[in-house]
C-alpha cells in the first residue's frame, strides 16, 4: 500500500514468537498509533509538531509541501524525515535487528533480479506497532509491521508484501499522489484520486508478482498474502 490506515490498537503489549522461512522471531507489540494515508482517527501527539500534507482527507506525509520539479534527492530527504516522524511514535522502530536484516535481504534479492532499478536506495524498516500493514513512503523507504507474520503462512507470502511495496517505489507512486496534492485533485468521484489509486495498486500487484517470479519465489503467494491483510494494497 502507498500509505496505511490509521490504527490505534489497545491492550497490553504481548511477546509473541513466529517461525517463518526457518527463522524464529520474537517481538513485543507496542500500543501506539501510526501515520496514515487515508484517514486520521487519533493523530499521535508528536505528529502535531510537523506540517501535515493532505490530499483532501488523505494524509500523504509531513513537511513535504514544497518538492522541486526534479525531486529525487528531495524525496530521499523527505523519506528520511517520515522515518524520523515514525520513530518518534515508535521508539522500537528497527530495534529487532534480526527481522530488519531479514526483510532487507529479501528486498535486495528482489531488486537484484529486477531489470528496472529504483531511482533511490530501498530500505525496509520494521515497526513493532501491533497492526497488520505495510506502506511505501517517499524516497525508497518502506515500513512493514511485525504483525505481518500473523497473516503470512510462509516466506513467499511475506515476500509478496515486500515485493508489492518495492513496486510502489519502482513506480515512484509517491510523486503521483504528491502531484495530485499540488493540483488539488478531487479525491472522490469519476477520475478522482481513489479511482486512480485502484489502478496504482493493481500495477504494483503486477510488478510485485513479476519481481517474485524473476527472483524465484512463487508469485501465486501475492494473491493469498494481499487478500490476507486487513489493509491490503
SEZAKOL-282926 format. One record per residue (C-alpha): residue number from 1; x, y, z. Coordinates in pm, 1 decimal, decimal comma, m for minus. Layout:
BEGIN
node num: NUM&px: X&py: Y&pz: Z
...
***
This chain:
BEGIN
node num: 1&px: 0,0&py: 0,0&pz: 0,0
node num: 2&px: 110,3&py: 352,7&pz: m59,5
node num: 3&px: 41,7&py: 455,0&pz: 299,8
node num: 4&px: m157,2&py: 283,7&pz: 573,1
node num: 5&px: m484,9&py: 314,1&pz: 754,8
node num: 6&px: m470,4&py: 489,9&pz: 1086,7
node num: 7&px: m493,5&py: 247,6&pz: 1373,9
node num: 8&px: m483,2&py: 296,1&pz: 1748,4
node num: 9&px: m467,5&py: m55,2&pz: 1894,3
node num: 10&px: m534,8&py: m124,5&pz: 2257,5
node num: 11&px: m444,9&py: m389,7&pz: 2509,3
node num: 12&px: m128,0&py: m489,5&pz: 2682,1
node num: 13&px: 193,3&py: m548,2&pz: 2487,2
node num: 14&px: 241,8&py: m917,7&pz: 2421,4
node num: 15&px: 554,3&py: m1114,5&pz: 2347,3
node num: 16&px: 487,5&py: m1342,8&pz: 2052,4
node num: 17&px: 706,1&py: m1584,4&pz: 1861,8
node num: 18&px: 676,9&py: m1673,0&pz: 1494,4
node num: 19&px: 858,8&py: m1916,3&pz: 1269,8
node num: 20&px: 885,4&py: m1818,2&pz: 906,0
node num: 21&px: 1129,6&py: m1934,5&pz: 644,4
node num: 22&px: 1340,2&py: m2115,6&pz: 901,8
node num: 23&px: 1353,1&py: m1811,8&pz: 1134,4
node num: 24&px: 1215,4&py: m1791,1&pz: 1484,7
node num: 25&px: 1138,1&py: m1430,7&pz: 1564,4
node num: 26&px: 1023,9&py: m1288,2&pz: 1896,6
node num: 27&px: 870,4&py: m942,2&pz: 1921,0
node num: 28&px: 675,4&py: m724,2&pz: 2161,4
node num: 29&px: 375,3&py: m523,1&pz: 2040,8
node num: 30&px: 351,7&py: m155,9&pz: 2139,5
node num: 31&px: 7,3&py: 3,4&pz: 2174,2
node num: 32&px: 73,8&py: 322,8&pz: 1979,2
node num: 33&px: m53,6&py: 479,5&pz: 1658,5
node num: 34&px: 98,3&py: 529,2&pz: 1314,7
node num: 35&px: 81,2&py: 776,9&pz: 1028,6
node num: 36&px: m199,5&py: 723,9&pz: 777,8
node num: 37&px: m250,5&py: 793,7&pz: 409,2
node num: 38&px: m628,5&py: 765,5&pz: 406,5
node num: 39&px: m757,9&py: 875,2&pz: 744,9
node num: 40&px: m663,6&py: 1007,7&pz: 1085,8
node num: 41&px: m851,9&py: 858,3&pz: 1378,7
node num: 42&px: m622,6&py: 989,3&pz: 1650,6
node num: 43&px: m305,6&py: 1165,2&pz: 1544,2
node num: 44&px: m2,3&py: 1075,6&pz: 1758,7
node num: 45&px: 97,9&py: 1366,1&pz: 1977,2
node num: 46&px: 442,0&py: 1405,5&pz: 1817,2
node num: 47&px: 283,0&py: 1444,2&pz: 1473,2
node num: 48&px: 134,0&py: 1776,0&pz: 1579,3
node num: 49&px: 485,2&py: 1922,0&pz: 1567,4
node num: 50&px: 503,2&py: 1862,3&pz: 1191,6
node num: 51&px: 318,8&py: 2018,8&pz: 897,4
node num: 52&px: 69,2&py: 1775,4&pz: 753,4
node num: 53&px: 42,2&py: 1746,2&pz: 375,3
node num: 54&px: m308,9&py: 1635,6&pz: 282,1
node num: 55&px: m480,3&py: 1542,7&pz: m40,4
node num: 56&px: m839,0&py: 1613,5&pz: 57,9
node num: 57&px: m892,6&py: 1395,6&pz: 366,3
node num: 58&px: m588,1&py: 1184,3&pz: 275,8
node num: 59&px: m264,6&py: 1237,0&pz: 464,9
node num: 60&px: 34,4&py: 1180,3&pz: 237,4
node num: 61&px: 314,2&py: 1288,5&pz: 468,6
node num: 62&px: 471,2&py: 1554,2&pz: 686,7
node num: 63&px: 682,7&py: 1858,8&pz: 597,0
node num: 64&px: 685,8&py: 1776,4&pz: 223,2
node num: 65&px: 472,8&py: 2053,8&pz: 73,9
node num: 66&px: 749,5&py: 2203,3&pz: m142,4
node num: 67&px: 933,3&py: 1946,9&pz: m352,6
node num: 68&px: 1120,7&py: 2072,2&pz: m660,8
node num: 69&px: 1034,4&py: 1971,1&pz: m1017,2
node num: 70&px: 1326,1&py: 1724,5&pz: m1020,6
node num: 71&px: 1280,6&py: 1590,6&pz: m671,0
node num: 72&px: 1486,4&py: 1272,3&pz: m644,9
node num: 73&px: 1721,0&py: 1396,9&pz: m372,4
node num: 74&px: 1439,1&py: 1583,0&pz: m202,2
node num: 75&px: 1232,8&py: 1264,7&pz: m199,1
node num: 76&px: 1520,0&py: 1082,7&pz: m29,8
node num: 77&px: 1537,0&py: 1356,0&pz: 233,4
node num: 78&px: 1157,3&py: 1357,2&pz: 269,7
node num: 79&px: 1157,5&py: 980,8&pz: 318,9
node num: 80&px: 1416,4&py: 1008,5&pz: 592,9
node num: 81&px: 1200,6&py: 1275,9&pz: 753,9
node num: 82&px: 898,7&py: 1044,8&pz: 751,3
node num: 83&px: 1108,7&py: 774,3&pz: 919,1
node num: 84&px: 1208,4&py: 1024,8&pz: 1188,3
node num: 85&px: 840,5&py: 1101,3&pz: 1248,6
node num: 86&px: 760,2&py: 728,8&pz: 1262,9
node num: 87&px: 1043,4&py: 676,1&pz: 1510,3
node num: 88&px: 901,8&py: 948,1&pz: 1736,4
node num: 89&px: 579,7&py: 747,4&pz: 1760,5
node num: 90&px: 751,5&py: 407,8&pz: 1766,3
node num: 91&px: 1083,2&py: 421,0&pz: 1953,5
node num: 92&px: 1118,1&py: 49,2&pz: 1882,4
node num: 93&px: 1136,7&py: 102,2&pz: 1507,0
node num: 94&px: 1410,6&py: m126,2&pz: 1366,5
node num: 95&px: 1504,0&py: m241,5&pz: 1716,6
node num: 96&px: 1468,2&py: m604,2&pz: 1608,4
node num: 97&px: 1787,6&py: m620,9&pz: 1405,2
node num: 98&px: 1731,5&py: m982,9&pz: 1302,2
node num: 99&px: 1395,6&py: m910,2&pz: 1140,1
node num: 100&px: 1522,0&py: m582,8&pz: 990,2
node num: 101&px: 1813,7&py: m762,1&pz: 824,3
node num: 102&px: 1588,4&py: m1044,9&pz: 707,0
node num: 103&px: 1341,8&py: m809,8&pz: 538,2
node num: 104&px: 1620,3&py: m614,4&pz: 370,5
node num: 105&px: 1784,2&py: m933,8&pz: 245,4
node num: 106&px: 1454,7&py: m1020,4&pz: 78,2
node num: 107&px: 1435,5&py: m671,8&pz: m72,1
node num: 108&px: 1790,2&py: m695,9&pz: m202,4
node num: 109&px: 1720,4&py: m1028,6&pz: m371,5
node num: 110&px: 1405,9&py: m890,2&pz: m536,1
node num: 111&px: 1587,5&py: m579,7&pz: m659,2
node num: 112&px: 1886,5&py: m779,6&pz: m785,3
node num: 113&px: 1654,0&py: m979,8&pz: m1008,2
node num: 114&px: 1472,8&py: m672,4&pz: m1141,2
node num: 115&px: 1557,5&py: m512,9&pz: m1475,1
node num: 116&px: 1405,8&py: m188,9&pz: m1351,3
node num: 117&px: 1611,6&py: m16,1&pz: m1086,2
node num: 118&px: 1471,6&py: 227,7&pz: m830,6
node num: 119&px: 1565,5&py: 595,8&pz: m850,6
node num: 120&px: 1686,6&py: 580,6&pz: m491,1
node num: 121&px: 1813,0&py: 320,4&pz: m241,3
node num: 122&px: 1545,6&py: 96,0&pz: m90,6
node num: 123&px: 1535,7&py: 29,9&pz: 283,9
node num: 124&px: 1275,6&py: m176,0&pz: 467,5
node num: 125&px: 1203,9&py: m68,0&pz: 823,6
node num: 126&px: 1037,0&py: m283,5&pz: 1087,8
node num: 127&px: 776,7&py: m138,2&pz: 1322,0
node num: 128&px: 667,5&py: m309,4&pz: 1640,8
node num: 129&px: 331,3&py: m129,0&pz: 1636,5
node num: 130&px: 78,2&py: m415,5&pz: 1659,7
node num: 131&px: m110,3&py: m365,1&pz: 1334,7
node num: 132&px: m117,2&py: m570,8&pz: 1017,6
node num: 133&px: 6,5&py: m337,6&pz: 746,1
node num: 134&px: 287,6&py: m230,6&pz: 516,4
node num: 135&px: 347,3&py: 102,7&pz: 347,3
node num: 136&px: 575,0&py: 265,7&pz: 93,6
node num: 137&px: 675,5&py: 624,4&pz: 170,5
node num: 138&px: 892,2&py: 874,6&pz: m20,8
node num: 139&px: 1248,6&py: 817,9&pz: m128,8
node num: 140&px: 1272,4&py: 438,8&pz: m113,3
node num: 141&px: 1158,6&py: 396,3&pz: 247,0
node num: 142&px: 923,6&py: 108,2&pz: 330,1
node num: 143&px: 768,4&py: 27,8&pz: 667,4
node num: 144&px: 649,8&py: m323,3&pz: 749,3
node num: 145&px: 478,7&py: m406,2&pz: 1074,1
node num: 146&px: 580,9&py: m719,3&pz: 1259,7
node num: 147&px: 221,7&py: m839,1&pz: 1280,4
node num: 148&px: 252,7&py: m924,1&pz: 910,2
node num: 149&px: 388,4&py: m1252,2&pz: 1046,1
node num: 150&px: 42,3&py: m1327,6&pz: 1183,9
node num: 151&px: m119,5&py: m1325,8&pz: 838,0
node num: 152&px: 153,9&py: m1491,2&pz: 633,6
node num: 153&px: 174,6&py: m1868,8&pz: 630,9
node num: 154&px: 512,3&py: m1895,1&pz: 458,0
node num: 155&px: 803,2&py: m1691,8&pz: 332,5
node num: 156&px: 657,2&py: m1646,2&pz: m15,7
node num: 157&px: 353,8&py: m1465,0&pz: 123,6
node num: 158&px: 575,2&py: m1230,6&pz: 322,7
node num: 159&px: 789,8&py: m1171,2&pz: 14,3
node num: 160&px: 472,4&py: m1082,5&pz: m178,1
node num: 161&px: 406,6&py: m794,5&pz: 61,2
node num: 162&px: 762,4&py: m663,8&pz: 32,2
node num: 163&px: 757,9&py: m702,0&pz: m347,4
node num: 164&px: 436,2&py: m502,2&pz: m368,4
node num: 165&px: 582,2&py: m214,7&pz: m165,8
node num: 166&px: 903,2&py: m221,0&pz: m371,1
node num: 167&px: 685,2&py: m193,1&pz: m682,2
node num: 168&px: 541,2&py: 131,7&pz: m545,1
node num: 169&px: 896,6&py: 262,6&pz: m510,7
node num: 170&px: 993,4&py: 147,5&pz: m861,1
node num: 171&px: 688,0&py: 325,1&pz: m1000,0
node num: 172&px: 759,1&py: 630,4&pz: m780,6
node num: 173&px: 391,7&py: 633,2&pz: m683,2
node num: 174&px: 453,0&py: 889,0&pz: m410,6
node num: 175&px: 501,7&py: 1152,6&pz: m679,6
node num: 176&px: 169,1&py: 1060,9&pz: m837,9
node num: 177&px: m13,4&py: 1145,4&pz: m516,6
node num: 178&px: 207,7&py: 1443,3&pz: m443,1
node num: 179&px: 126,9&py: 1596,1&pz: m784,7
node num: 180&px: m240,7&py: 1531,4&pz: m717,0
node num: 181&px: m193,6&py: 1725,7&pz: m393,7
node num: 182&px: m30,1&py: 2017,4&pz: m573,5
node num: 183&px: m310,7&py: 2019,7&pz: m832,2
node num: 184&px: m576,1&py: 1987,4&pz: m559,4
node num: 185&px: m728,9&py: 1692,4&pz: m741,3
node num: 186&px: m1065,0&py: 1560,4&pz: m623,1
node num: 187&px: m1041,8&py: 1250,8&pz: m404,5
node num: 188&px: m1384,2&py: 1105,1&pz: m481,4
node num: 189&px: m1587,9&py: 1072,6&pz: m799,2
node num: 190&px: m1501,8&py: 967,6&pz: m1154,7
node num: 191&px: m1133,6&py: 1017,4&pz: m1229,5
node num: 192&px: m1065,6&py: 1108,0&pz: m867,4
node num: 193&px: m771,4&py: 1003,0&pz: m655,3
node num: 194&px: m942,9&py: 695,2&pz: m511,6
node num: 195&px: m1030,1&py: 570,7&pz: m858,8
node num: 196&px: m672,9&py: 636,1&pz: m967,6
node num: 197&px: m539,5&py: 452,7&pz: m662,3
node num: 198&px: m711,6&py: 131,8&pz: m773,8
node num: 199&px: m500,2&py: 138,0&pz: m1090,6
node num: 200&px: m187,9&py: 226,0&pz: m892,5
node num: 201&px: m238,4&py: m70,4&pz: m661,4
node num: 202&px: m314,8&py: m308,5&pz: m949,9
node num: 203&px: 7,6&py: m203,7&pz: m1122,3
node num: 204&px: 201,9&py: m263,8&pz: m800,3
node num: 205&px: 43,2&py: m609,3&pz: m773,2
node num: 206&px: 155,6&py: m696,8&pz: m1126,3
node num: 207&px: 508,3&py: m564,9&pz: m1083,7
node num: 208&px: 540,4&py: m736,5&pz: m746,2
node num: 209&px: 441,6&py: m1070,0&pz: m897,2
node num: 210&px: 697,5&py: m1025,3&pz: m1174,5
node num: 211&px: 966,6&py: m944,0&pz: m919,3
node num: 212&px: 884,2&py: m1259,9&pz: m727,2
node num: 213&px: 887,4&py: m1478,6&pz: m1036,9
node num: 214&px: 1221,4&py: m1340,8&pz: m1154,2
node num: 215&px: 1371,7&py: m1387,0&pz: m807,9
node num: 216&px: 1239,5&py: m1746,4&pz: m799,7
node num: 217&px: 966,4&py: m1708,1&pz: m540,7
node num: 218&px: 614,3&py: m1834,1&pz: m602,6
node num: 219&px: 416,2&py: m1535,8&pz: m739,1
node num: 220&px: 86,9&py: m1709,4&pz: m657,8
node num: 221&px: 159,2&py: m1608,8&pz: m298,7
node num: 222&px: 77,6&py: m1248,4&pz: m396,1
node num: 223&px: m294,9&py: m1316,5&pz: m405,0
node num: 224&px: m303,2&py: m1509,9&pz: m78,0
node num: 225&px: m85,5&py: m1263,4&pz: 107,2
node num: 226&px: m256,6&py: m946,9&pz: m10,1
node num: 227&px: m602,8&py: m1090,3&pz: 46,7
node num: 228&px: m500,0&py: m1193,3&pz: 396,1
node num: 229&px: m403,0&py: m840,6&pz: 500,2
node num: 230&px: m670,3&py: m623,9&pz: 654,5
node num: 231&px: m508,9&py: m325,6&pz: 481,6
node num: 232&px: m415,4&py: m498,8&pz: 159,6
node num: 233&px: m260,0&py: m283,7&pz: m110,2
***
